[in-house]
Amino acid sequence: MTLLSYEIFQTIIEQGSFAKAAQLLHLTPSAVSHSISSMEEEVGFPLFIRNKNGVQLTSAGEQICPYLQKIVAANNSLLQTVSQMKGLQTGTVKIGCVNSVCLAWIPGVIKAFSEVHPQIDIQVYQGSYTDVTNWVRNGVIDIGIVSDAVEEGLPFIPLYEDPLVCVTPKGYFPKGTTTITPEDLTNQPFVIQQDSCDKDVITFLDTYRLEIRANCRILDDQSAMAMVECGSGISIMPEMVTKNIQRNVDIFPLEPEQHRTLGIVCLNPEFLSPAANAMTEQIREFVNHY
């Protein structure tokens, strides 16, 4: 097996088809197919299941996937280190983040970074906390921005403490209400996000053993705010969400105060590529002025 075959393997996973991978890598479809067939012959088992909707990894392919992705990531780091010696003129950096961070920070970060490093290719992967940590572990992305509640042993660089707030339909709590306590939340109808997206909120509810009625289980912040606005329930959200998604709702601080700590995770800070290191510094500078 060769480094090119590993790169073909990863590109097929990212693109979801042999044809798209061939186009992106400027190879013929037959060359891509032959490379994978050679890999499968060498390892002794199929790596992909091919069907009319695209391709997916076999169970064996899933087992070796993280190792191949780490090899490709290490090679990219090597190439970018050489590039840095020439002035950081080329390279790629892949960032993973959750919805709220993608809305609040990433556009500004990309704009500022691109002004200084216009030749660096930036790729953004948006997903749940679980998605981001898995992408880091498997070498799909260079750095991720998550809460410390899900860093799971990965190196973590703290960036920002984001307060949790209670969001309710207009006039839901009595006039004059200034803060919301855990007691106020007991047995309330709730709009909550999936555990993999909202780990900090789930931890808060578990800490106070709050019994709630989960009327809506939502994936993204925009939909959660919309469900609160229409009266489907109340919600606990990071304050960052309420600043970037405007809805006709009431917002209250929690008492006692709760927050999530956002930070950067990576597989190993010592082996980050020059582009990823530069992006890490750019993110830290942006957040310091947020």
C-alpha positions as CSV (number, residue, x, y, z in Angstrom):
1,M,0.0,0.0,0.0
2,T,1.2,3.5,-0.8
3,L,0.5,6.9,0.7
4,L,-1.5,7.8,-2.4
5,S,-3.8,4.8,-1.8
6,Y,-4.4,6.0,1.8
7,E,-5.3,9.5,0.4
8,I,-7.6,7.9,-2.1
9,F,-9.2,5.9,0.7
10,Q,-9.8,9.0,2.9
11,T,-11.1,11.0,0.0
12,I,-13.7,8.4,-0.8
13,I,-14.9,8.4,2.8
14,E,-15.1,12.2,2.7
15,Q,-16.9,12.4,-0.7
16,G,-19.1,9.4,-0.4
17,S,-18.3,8.0,-3.8
18,F,-15.4,6.8,-6.0
19,A,-16.4,9.2,-8.8
20,K,-16.3,12.3,-6.7
21,A,-13.0,11.2,-5.1
22,A,-11.5,10.7,-8.6
23,Q,-12.6,14.2,-9.7
24,L,-11.2,15.8,-6.5
25,L,-7.9,14.0,-6.8
26,H,-7.6,14.6,-10.6
27,L,-7.5,10.8,-11.2
28,T,-9.5,8.6,-13.5
29,P,-12.3,6.6,-11.9
30,S,-10.6,3.4,-13.0
31,A,-7.4,4.5,-11.2
32,V,-9.3,5.1,-8.0
33,S,-11.1,1.7,-8.3
34,H,-7.9,-0.1,-9.0
35,S,-6.2,1.5,-6.0
36,I,-8.9,0.3,-3.6
37,S,-9.0,-3.1,-5.2
38,S,-5.3,-3.5,-4.7
39,M,-5.6,-2.4,-1.1
40,E,-8.4,-4.9,-0.5
41,E,-6.3,-7.7,-2.2
42,E,-3.3,-6.8,0.0
43,V,-5.2,-6.7,3.3
44,G,-7.3,-9.7,2.4
45,F,-10.8,-8.3,3.0
46,P,-13.3,-5.8,1.4
47,L,-13.0,-2.2,2.6
48,F,-16.1,-0.7,1.0
49,I,-19.6,-1.8,0.2
50,R,-20.6,-0.4,-3.2
51,N,-24.2,0.4,-4.1
52,K,-26.3,2.7,-6.2
53,N,-26.4,5.3,-3.5
54,G,-22.6,5.5,-3.1
55,V,-20.2,3.6,-0.8
56,Q,-19.9,2.8,2.8
57,L,-17.2,1.2,4.9
58,T,-17.3,-2.5,5.8
59,S,-16.8,-3.3,9.4
60,A,-13.2,-4.2,8.6
61,G,-12.8,-0.9,6.8
62,E,-14.1,0.9,9.8
63,Q,-11.5,-0.7,12.0
64,I,-8.5,0.3,9.9
65,C,-9.9,3.7,8.9
66,P,-8.5,5.6,11.9
67,Y,-5.0,4.3,11.3
68,L,-5.0,5.3,7.6
69,Q,-6.4,8.7,8.4
70,K,-3.7,9.4,10.9
71,I,-1.0,8.5,8.3
72,V,-2.5,11.0,5.9
73,A,-2.8,13.6,8.6
74,A,0.9,13.0,9.6
75,N,2.0,13.4,6.0
76,N,0.0,16.6,5.7
77,S,1.7,17.9,8.8
78,L,5.1,17.0,7.3
79,L,4.4,18.8,4.1
80,Q,3.1,21.9,5.9
81,T,6.1,22.0,8.1
82,V,8.3,22.1,5.0
83,S,5.9,24.8,3.7
84,Q,6.4,26.8,6.9
85,M,10.1,26.8,6.3
86,K,9.3,28.5,3.0
87,G,7.0,31.1,4.6
88,L,3.7,29.3,5.3
89,Q,2.5,29.9,1.7
90,T,0.5,26.7,1.3
91,G,-1.4,24.2,3.5
92,T,-4.8,23.0,4.7
93,V,-6.4,23.3,8.1
94,K,-9.6,21.4,9.0
95,I,-11.7,22.7,11.9
96,G,-14.6,21.0,13.6
97,C,-17.2,22.7,15.7
98,V,-20.8,22.7,17.0
99,N,-23.6,24.8,15.6
100,S,-23.4,27.7,18.0
101,V,-19.6,28.1,17.5
102,C,-20.0,27.9,13.7
103,L,-22.5,30.8,13.9
104,A,-20.8,33.0,16.4
105,W,-17.1,32.6,15.8
106,I,-16.1,30.8,12.6
107,P,-17.1,33.4,10.0
108,G,-15.0,36.1,11.8
109,V,-12.1,33.6,12.3
110,I,-12.0,32.6,8.7
111,K,-12.1,36.2,7.5
112,A,-9.3,37.3,9.7
113,F,-7.1,34.2,9.0
114,S,-7.6,34.5,5.3
115,E,-6.4,38.1,5.2
116,V,-3.1,37.0,6.7
117,H,-2.8,33.6,5.1
118,P,-4.7,33.7,1.8
119,Q,-3.0,30.6,0.4
120,I,-4.1,28.3,3.3
121,D,-7.2,26.2,2.5
122,I,-9.7,26.2,5.4
123,Q,-12.2,23.4,5.7
124,V,-15.0,23.5,8.3
125,Y,-16.8,20.5,9.7
126,Q,-20.0,21.2,11.7
127,G,-21.5,18.5,13.9
128,S,-22.3,17.4,17.5
129,Y,-19.8,17.4,20.3
130,T,-19.5,13.6,19.7
131,D,-18.9,14.1,16.0
132,V,-16.1,16.7,16.7
133,T,-14.2,14.6,19.2
134,N,-14.5,11.5,17.0
135,W,-13.2,13.5,14.0
136,V,-10.2,14.7,16.1
137,R,-9.4,11.1,17.3
138,N,-9.7,9.7,13.8
139,G,-7.6,12.4,12.1
140,V,-10.4,13.7,10.0
141,I,-9.9,17.3,11.4
142,D,-6.8,19.0,12.8
143,I,-8.6,20.9,15.7
144,G,-12.0,21.0,17.2
145,I,-13.9,23.5,19.3
146,V,-16.0,21.8,22.0
147,S,-17.0,22.0,25.7
148,D,-14.7,20.7,28.4
149,A,-17.6,18.4,29.3
150,V,-16.8,16.2,26.3
151,E,-13.0,16.6,25.8
152,E,-12.6,12.9,27.0
153,G,-8.9,13.0,27.6
154,L,-7.9,15.0,24.5
155,P,-5.5,17.9,25.1
156,F,-7.8,20.9,25.8
157,I,-7.0,24.6,25.5
158,P,-9.7,26.7,27.3
159,L,-11.0,29.7,25.4
160,Y,-14.3,31.0,26.7
161,E,-16.8,30.6,29.6
162,D,-20.3,30.8,28.1
163,P,-23.1,31.2,30.6
164,L,-26.1,29.0,30.4
165,V,-29.5,30.9,30.4
166,C,-33.1,30.0,30.5
167,V,-35.1,30.8,27.4
168,T,-38.9,30.9,27.6
169,P,-41.9,32.0,25.5
170,K,-42.8,35.7,26.0
171,G,-44.5,36.2,29.4
172,Y,-44.1,32.6,30.5
173,F,-42.8,33.4,34.0
174,P,-44.5,36.1,36.2
175,K,-43.6,39.8,35.5
176,G,-40.7,40.8,37.7
177,T,-38.9,37.5,37.3
178,T,-35.1,38.2,37.1
179,T,-33.4,34.8,37.5
180,I,-34.4,31.2,37.2
181,T,-33.6,28.6,39.8
182,P,-33.5,24.8,39.5
183,E,-36.8,24.7,41.5
184,D,-38.5,26.9,38.8
185,L,-37.6,24.3,36.2
186,T,-39.1,21.2,37.9
187,N,-41.8,19.5,35.8
188,Q,-41.7,22.2,33.1
189,P,-42.3,21.3,29.5
190,F,-38.8,21.4,27.9
191,V,-37.3,21.8,24.4
192,I,-34.0,20.0,24.6
193,Q,-31.3,19.0,22.1
194,Q,-29.8,15.6,21.7
195,D,-27.3,14.6,24.3
196,S,-24.4,14.7,21.8
197,C,-25.2,18.3,21.0
198,D,-26.1,19.6,24.5
199,K,-23.9,17.8,27.0
200,D,-23.5,20.8,29.3
201,V,-27.3,21.3,29.6
202,I,-27.8,17.6,30.3
203,T,-25.1,17.7,33.0
204,F,-26.9,20.7,34.6
205,L,-30.2,18.9,34.7
206,D,-28.6,15.8,36.1
207,T,-26.7,17.7,38.7
208,Y,-29.9,19.1,40.2
209,R,-31.9,15.9,39.5
210,L,-34.4,17.9,37.6
211,E,-37.5,16.1,36.4
212,I,-38.6,17.8,33.2
213,R,-41.1,17.0,30.4
214,A,-39.2,16.9,27.2
215,N,-41.8,17.9,24.6
216,C,-39.3,18.5,21.8
217,R,-35.9,16.8,21.1
218,I,-34.1,19.0,18.6
219,L,-30.9,18.8,16.8
220,D,-29.9,22.4,16.1
221,D,-30.0,25.7,18.0
222,Q,-32.2,27.6,15.4
223,S,-34.9,25.0,15.6
224,A,-34.8,24.9,19.4
225,M,-35.3,28.7,19.6
226,A,-38.2,28.5,17.2
227,M,-39.9,25.7,19.3
228,V,-39.5,27.9,22.4
229,E,-40.9,30.9,20.6
230,C,-44.0,29.0,19.5
231,G,-44.8,27.9,23.0
232,S,-43.7,24.2,22.9
233,G,-41.7,24.6,26.1
234,I,-38.8,26.3,27.8
235,S,-35.1,25.6,27.3
236,I,-31.7,25.9,28.8
237,M,-29.1,27.2,26.2
238,P,-25.7,28.7,26.1
239,E,-25.9,32.5,26.0
240,M,-23.9,32.5,22.8
241,V,-26.9,31.0,21.0
242,T,-29.3,33.7,22.1
243,K,-26.9,36.4,20.9
244,N,-26.8,35.0,17.4
245,I,-30.4,33.8,16.9
246,Q,-32.9,36.5,17.4
247,R,-36.4,35.3,18.5
248,N,-39.3,36.9,20.3
249,V,-38.6,35.2,23.7
250,D,-37.6,36.0,27.3
251,I,-34.1,35.2,28.5
252,F,-33.1,34.8,32.1
253,P,-29.8,34.1,33.9
254,L,-29.7,31.0,36.1
255,E,-29.3,31.1,39.8
256,P,-26.8,29.7,40.8
257,E,-24.9,30.6,37.7
258,Q,-24.0,27.8,35.3
259,H,-21.7,27.9,32.2
260,R,-19.9,25.8,29.6
261,T,-16.2,26.2,29.0
262,L,-15.4,26.1,25.3
263,G,-11.9,25.3,24.1
264,I,-9.8,23.8,21.4
265,V,-9.1,20.0,21.3
266,C,-6.5,18.2,19.1
267,L,-4.8,14.9,19.0
268,N,-1.4,16.1,20.0
269,P,-0.4,19.8,20.1
270,E,3.2,18.9,19.4
271,F,2.3,17.5,16.0
272,L,-0.1,20.1,14.8
273,S,0.8,21.4,11.3
274,P,2.0,25.0,10.9
275,A,-1.4,25.9,9.4
276,A,-3.3,24.4,12.3
277,N,-1.0,26.1,14.8
278,A,-1.6,29.4,13.0
279,M,-5.3,28.8,13.1
280,T,-5.2,28.0,16.8
281,E,-3.6,31.3,17.5
282,Q,-6.1,33.1,15.3
283,I,-9.0,31.5,17.1
284,R,-7.6,32.5,20.5
285,E,-7.0,36.1,19.3
286,F,-10.6,36.3,18.0
287,V,-12.1,34.9,21.2
288,N,-10.1,37.3,23.3
289,H,-11.9,40.2,21.6
290,Y,-15.3,38.5,21.4
